[in-house]
Amino acid sequence: MPGERERYLRQQAELGGREVVLPGRAQRGGAEAPAPADADRPPPERREEGDVGTKGRTAKATGGKWRKGAPNIPEPGLAVESPAVPLVGDPLSGLDTLEKVAKRIRSTYCCDLCPQRTNAVPGEGNPNAELVLIGEGPGATEDETGRPFVGAAGRLLEEILGAVDLTRDDVFICNVVKCRPPQNRKPLPDEIAACIPYLHRQLALIRPKVILTLGGTAAEALLGVKQSLGKLRGKVHSYDGVPLIATYHPAALLRNPDWKKPTWDDVRIARQLLER
């Protein structure tokens, strides 16, 4: 629908992307941008077997328009090691697949958030993903569906991924805590401490090439620091040798459009790291 296309174009412009020419409409500014994959109009370019997104595939983007004006790879930041492999007898030691981790998350209680949930939200996506995106915790829609990032923030995240030639099927998306905090408040330290072993286990199983944290809580939790997101952005941190880029949460972008441009830069830095 025209309204949907116009909304898409506005969001792409806010994210730093370029515009497209729609049939029957005048071109604004003379620039072009990746078109959305509308049902009534095929996308201008197709993803191929060599595209970035699945381990073992070569880095071959579908046009790479996101590269124009992309920032340089920044300097190194913090470096942390992931927790040691679970000891024999540890409940996580036998969880050797993502599905087993998800099943345990859904069937057990580890903190006071669990009894209040409608559904646990373990995460979803490509088990061989080269890029893992990590948010803070589920919201109301996620709690209802058991899926991460499916509300308004999730739709914006999908558009951001699409702008760098990726889809949800290419990546793995999850949160630090797997159950919704009341009123979507920030998870408490004891709630994070109780739930984050599942996240460490998921990352150990996926072995991604790049991690993108969405919001300050996720970055602080994985890096083990208490710093503002402003201080954590603009560097390539390291989690167990995996490059970690910190950026804003999509929900924050909906409230603060001025943060869309710096987020777009962060995402393009992460995207470049996938091709190294």
ZIRA-V753332 format. One record per backbone hydrogen bond with DSSP energy under -1.0 kcal/mol. NH is the residue of the N-H (numbers start at 0). CO is the residue of the C=O. If there is no record, write none. Layout:
BEGIN
NH,CO + NH,CO
END
This chain:
BEGIN
4,0 + 5,1 + 6,2 + 7,3 + 8,4 + 9,5 + 10,6 + 11,7 + 12,8 + 13,9 + 14,10 + 15,12 + 16,11 + 24,21 + 37,35 + 40,37 + 50,47 + 54,127 + 56,53 + 59,57 + 62,60 + 66,63 + 67,64 + 69,66 + 76,235 + 79,237 + 89,86 + 92,89 + 94,91 + 95,93 + 100,96 + 101,97 + 102,98 + 103,99 + 104,100 + 105,101 + 106,102 + 107,103 + 113,110 + 116,113 + 120,177 + 123,172 + 125,170 + 128,125 + 131,209 + 132,171 + 133,211 + 134,173 + 142,138 + 143,139 + 144,140 + 145,141 + 154,150 + 155,151 + 156,152 + 157,153 + 158,154 + 159,155 + 160,156 + 161,157 + 162,158 + 163,160 + 164,161 + 165,160 + 169,166 + 171,130 + 172,123 + 173,132 + 175,134 + 176,135 + 183,180 + 184,181 + 191,187 + 192,188 + 193,189 + 194,190 + 195,191 + 197,194 + 199,195 + 200,196 + 201,197 + 202,198 + 203,199 + 204,200 + 205,201 + 206,202 + 208,129 + 209,129 + 210,242 + 211,131 + 212,244 + 213,133 + 214,246 + 218,214 + 219,215 + 220,216 + 221,217 + 222,218 + 223,219 + 224,219 + 231,227 + 232,228 + 235,74 + 236,243 + 237,77 + 238,241 + 239,79 + 241,238 + 243,236 + 244,210 + 246,212 + 251,248 + 252,248 + 253,249 + 255,251 + 258,255 + 259,256 + 262,258 + 263,259 + 264,260 + 265,261 + 266,262 + 267,263 + 268,264 + 269,265 + 270,266 + 271,267 + 272,268 + 273,269 + 274,271 + 275,272
END
